[in-house]
């Protein structure tokens, strides 16, 4: 019997040691799993923010592009409600300097910036950096004067002409 007591003591201590190690292993495993979940969620959240930012840039760019395309339209076919709506939307988010430049161009003020230069500057603002694309790379089609002319509805070709690029 005196040999049984140390044996029982060693069995009980071994079981308790294994139990403690199992508990620590379980806690450590749970901690690692939670850290991995948090890391994956963080990466997912960052990607969602990036996608939302790209979407916002694209929408803002579309507003300016649509405004300028409607504004340069010829033949008195302007949709003034649309021009006002787009102009107001652009002024809500454009920084002061770009809003003033856009305003001067839309008002045909002396020395106002060309549409191409405006687009380049707004592109640089939206992208957060100048990617080196020059304003003269922007192609602006010259809308023909169609007052009094009738076109066949079966005409498929385009008479679109490119406006001259500004001199550098």
Secondary structure by P-SEA (a helix, b strand, c coil): caaaaaaaaaaaaaaaaaaaaaaaaaaaaaaaaaaaaaaaaaaaaaaaaaaaaaaaaaaaaaaaaaaaaaaaccccccaaaaaaaaaaaaaacccaaaaaaaaaaaacccccccaaaaaaaaaaaaaccccccccccbbbbbbcccccbbbbcccccccccccccccc
